[in-house]
């Protein structure tokens, strides 16, 4: 049964560039930065005072009542909202013969309800255990968005959450692909959501020197593959997909963005937070995705890099791309990091970046790596510097690599 084809029929996005797919994609094509001074909290005590915030988001319209929205952490609000956008985009709920026991939900989060944990812990310390909300546990756990969506829509298929730090969204989408190929579901809403622009997030990442401190130039702070890069810029938001069996999608007349043809997964087995210096794990991951797809490297035009703007990470990924793509890496392959514009959405990054791959295929436009002014000699590929490029894209690969050495690559192709 694993010969089933799997496609993407719906996309939902919340990002620092916009609160839907089209506005986000428009910003990416324009080379627009969504990075600015932090407004969600007072950043004064922190070394990093900039981030990619979701702006103007109202959660209540995506919930049955305002009270339901308030009983969710911000990350859950993002996950539910983007999932509903994807479901509406797919037309799944319009299908009269929908078997809800064969529809699943897999909304991941690298960090989960950190805001809820911070707020309720402060109550515990300052006012005692009796003042802690009875909703604190369901609000902070990373799987609650999947559960809430399953309950609201009556989706009784696979319901779970994979947590692999910054590889979270890609792993949820990839395992949804695997389950559909295996015949365990007809469609799964899959991706990631994150909301960690918070005191603990800023202090934790900041004290490990992972964040950029280019506070006086927010829009220029995220600069993957540039000699001036000094760390990643934290972002927030969500990227969700309706991943669906091809025959099921055709039967209900759904529009199809692209086919998922490959999924790679590997471990670096190297370091708690640093990538393998020669990119060995990342290369194995990309190789697996191409093997699943039965595609040669030359058939892939675009790689949306993990490209976080960290000194070690960008070099390691460059080495991995060269190892996996051989001569094609320097002769025809275009690589870009959209994190240069959105910042790093952590567990939601893969969902947002896969949506960029889908749009690149739809519009034959590769989004740029902005702020690439002095390219690192050790990062010697074509990173689509600063300006989007119109070129034919029939296949694109999205990389996500997480703390703990977790790697995930997704390969999507124009439907043929």
Secondary structure, 3 states (H helix, E strand, C coil): CCCCCEEEEEEEEEECCECCHHHHHHHHHHCCCCCEECCCCCCCCCCCCEEECCCCCCCHHHCCCHHHHHCCCHHHHHHHHHHHHHHHHHCHHHCCCCCHHHEEEEEECCCCCHHHHHHHHHHHHHHCHHHCCCCHHHHHCCCHHHHHHHHHHCCCCCECCCCCHHHHHHHHHHHHHHHHHCCCCCEEEEEEEECCCCHHHHHHHHHCCCECCCHHHHHHCCCCCECCCCCECEECEEEEEEEEEHHHHHHCCCCCCEEEEEEEEEECCCCCCCCCCCCHHHHHHHHHHHHHHCCCHHHCCEEECCCCCCHHHHHHHHHHHHHHHHHHHHCCCEEECCHHHHCECHHHHHHHHHHHHHHHHHHCEECCECCCCCECCCCCCCCCECCCEECCCCEEEEEEEECCCEEEEEEEECCC
